[in-house]
Amino acid sequence: MRGRKLFKRIVLVLLAAVVVLTIVYWDLVSYAARQGYGQLSIVWKARPVEEFLVDPDFPDSLKKRLLFIDEVRKYAIDSLGLKDTENYKTMYDQKGKEIMWVVMACKPFALEPKEWEFPIVGTVPYKGFFNEKLAVQLKDQLEKEGWDVIIRNPGGWSTLGWFTDPILSKMLNRSEGDLANLIIHEMSHATIFVKDSIDFNENLATFIGDRGTEKFLTDRYGEISLQYRTYIGEDKDYLKYVDHMLRGARYLDSLYKGMGPELSDTVKRGRKKAAISHIVDELDTLSLALASKPSERFRSRLPNNAYFMNFRQYQEKQSVFWDERMKFASLREYIRYLSERYPFL
């Protein structure tokens, strides 16, 4: 009898603790529940690639893309040494719509991102949603608090093994090189991911995606192939753009650090706007093959600090990884070294 009473008390204490923790961390619990539901909904509705390949109504051109993804996936595993998972064996039909919105925020007068704390992955400088309305609500809230905010739609993402990541139908609209890069990038996350180190994780996945794609295209098609030359041409333009934005980020960083407390926010905003306008105007001095006047994209609205921070999180450490990579005989050996040095989560 006494044992039953003790057991009941323990159960009640545990239930009370769960209730209290749920109340205290309600925002995190509800967010996790929504994200889990959104991801599971996509996983459940995804169909095996084989079904699309035998579907007579599914375009042959897209079937080729599905077979191409499988080839990239196998290459990433066999030749690059990335982790073998069940990812990219199913496809979710987006029906031409966006399905995820990522909110990023940055201080108005410093290139310092807002960060959110999550279990397992740790501190993260962005927050994703499968509901556009909720993403916009967070954006509006953060802007009222004074943050610089952007919302972007990722072409893909990695759930780090928590779910089986499907191919998203909009991926199939990409060029071969761009598509290969996306798949290798996301597979890198499922292989190497360090807690509380998003800048490291994203920069590394970018590096492996870029270098892995170059190797895949040369091994499959050759360096004189149209596929390889198209990818390299697009990449050259993009890298020029990236370098310009990273220089702009350093310029803004220096500007903000030189702003003393005696300056009013009005003066700071004026100097910030002038600096960003200059960075945008200077875009047109770049020699780009695919765009004659890249500043046009910002005609209606200038980029903000969150936009520049995004480039830092994905691109700023490329030279560091390149220098380290050159100490190894192959990209595969470098990835093996990184996998051993940085245990997954």
NORKAFEN-V27430 format. One line per field, one symbol per residue. psi: psi as a letter, one per 40 degrees, with the letter a starting at -180 (. if undefined). burial: I if it has 24 or more other C-alpha atoms within 12 Angstrom, else O. A space follows every 50 residues. Layout:
# NORKAFEN-V27430
psi=???
burial=???
This chain:
# NORKAFEN-V27430
psi=ddddddddddddddddddddddddfdddddddddddddddddddeiiidd dddehdehhddddddddddddddddddddefihhaeifeihhhefeiiei hhhhiiidfighiiiihiiceahhfihiiehdddddddddddddeeihii hihieiihefedihhihhdedeeiiddddddddddddddedhhhiffddd dddddddddddddddddddddieeiddddddddddddddddddddddddd dddddddehieehidddddddddddddddddedeeighdehdgeedeedd hiiadddddddddeededdddddddeeididddddddddddgih.
burial=OOOOOOOOOOOOOOOOOOOOOOOOOOOOOOIOOOIOOOIOOIIOOIIIIO OIOOOOOOOOOIIOIIIIIIIIIIIIIOIIIIIOIIIIIIIIIOOOOOII IIIIIIIIIIIIIIOOOOOOOOOIIIIIIIIOOOIIOIIOOIIOOOIIII IIOOIIIIIIIOIIIIIIIIIIOOIIIIIIIIIIIIIIIIIIIIIOIIII IIIIIIIIIIIIIIIIIOOOOOOOOOIIOOIIOOIOOIIIIIIIIIIIII IIIOIIOOOOOOOOOOOIIOOIIOIIIIIIIOIOOIOOOOOOOIIOOOOO OIIIIIIIIIIIIIIIIIOOIOOOIOOOOOIIOIIIOIIOOOOOO
